[in-house]
Amino acid sequence: MDLAKIMKSFEEEHKRIEKELTKPEILSDSDKLSKLGKKHSELADTINKYNEIKKLKMDLQEWKDLKNSSDNEELEEIDANILEIEKKVEVKEIELKVLLVPDINDNKNIIVEIRAGTGGEEAALFAASLFRMYTRFAERNNWKIDIIEENGTGIGGFKEVIFEVKGKGVYSKMKYESGGHRVQRVPVTESGGRIHTSAATVAIMPEISDIDFVIDPKDLRIDTYRAGGAGGQHVNKTDSAVRIVHIPTNTTVAVQKERSQHQNKAKAMELLRAKLYDLYSDKQSNEIEETRRTQVGSGDRSEKIRTYNYPQSRVTDHRIKFTSYRLSEILDGDMDEIVMKLAEADINLKLEKLHKELVKGE
């Protein structure tokens, strides 16, 4: 990947838009002016970030040249400065790559769906472990979590749990979690000490508004029924639970957690929009195979993306062949390292695709 070549094309586009913005026909068209102005600003941010990196690299080279001509007494201070600048360059380069290949959903809130897979009660306990991991990760990022639906087991597991995560940059950090998660450990119910393998699936869906994704009311069948489970006398006396079926795709959602039918219907519609957006996005990606190959993982829930091995205290992400022996820290929500590795791998693949397109267009 030739970053300088990519940046040259961005700089040329920036100059072209700058000229466009001076034309009378553009100045008199508020819609075109707004769109071009936004694009011009985005390109300027990207170019400024690239110039920051070039300046840091020049400073870095000066420190390295100074190191070669310095005596031993100064080396410690020089090495510290070199290390500091190298870290800044690494961070800035990742920030630049994000600007080069933005994801339109990165700043959206998300809906997460965790389902226990093979493994019975142990799989349900693993689903609960994943829920706790994401909850702790959300706390570290000052995000807010709101449970939409949960189907628990008697000993603290989840057959299924669906929840919203709201905050800054939620989708950008959580989007790589979709897929099959596998755990290898000795279950609490195992008396012989044998290691069992269980699984759970995770779906990460960007929160979609009714403006972004319109659903035809004629395509819906909406049923109300009496809520069950925990909640005291209220849930047993009113038909507050809501089930919505999207007839063309046979997609069904049901929500009963809120106290009123109106609230449950609103939550159900929110969940349905996210599921349908996810479904149609998957179909589109399947039709464009090249897009699949420029993503870290397909987002397919049947794809095994990660293994959590308790005896070895190991977490392995199979998509990027990354292994960490910090299992307990990761399960406690310290996911920054693995998120950064996934984001960097994904961005590099997308930049390679962008570079190929630029070369092809010459």
FENWODA-V766539 format. One record per pair of residues at least 24 apart in sequence whose C-alpha atoms are under 6 Angstrom apart, sorted by sequence separation. I is the first residue (numbers start at 1). J is the second residue. D is the distance in whole Angstrom. If there is no record, write none. Layout:
BEGIN
i = [I:I]
j = [J:J]
d = [D:D]
END
This chain:
BEGIN
i = [143:178:221:178:220:178:220:219:220:219:128:175:227:128:127:125:124:124:124:116:115:115:114:114:113:113:112:296:112:295:111:46:111:110:110:294:109:294:109:109:107:106:108:106:106:208:207:205:127:123:123:119:118:118:117:117:116:115:115:114:114:113:113:112:112:111:110:110:109:110:109:179:178:179:180:179:180:180:179:180:183:180:181:182:183:184:185:179:183:137:136:133:133:133:1]
j = [167:202:245:203:245:204:246:246:247:247:157:204:256:158:158:157:157:158:159:159:159:160:160:161:161:162:162:346:163:346:163:99:164:164:165:349:165:350:166:170:169:169:171:171:172:274:274:274:200:198:199:198:198:199:199:200:200:200:201:201:202:202:203:203:204:205:205:206:206:207:207:299:299:300:301:301:302:303:303:304:307:305:306:307:308:309:310:305:309:333:333:331:332:333:352]
d = [5:5:5:5:6:5:5:6:6:5:5:6:6:6:6:4:4:5:5:5:6:4:6:5:6:4:6:5:5:6:6:6:4:6:5:5:6:6:5:6:5:6:6:5:4:6:6:6:6:5:6:5:6:5:5:5:4:6:5:6:5:6:5:6:5:5:5:4:6:5:5:6:5:6:6:4:6:5:5:4:6:6:5:5:5:5:5:6:6:4:5:5:5:5:5]
END
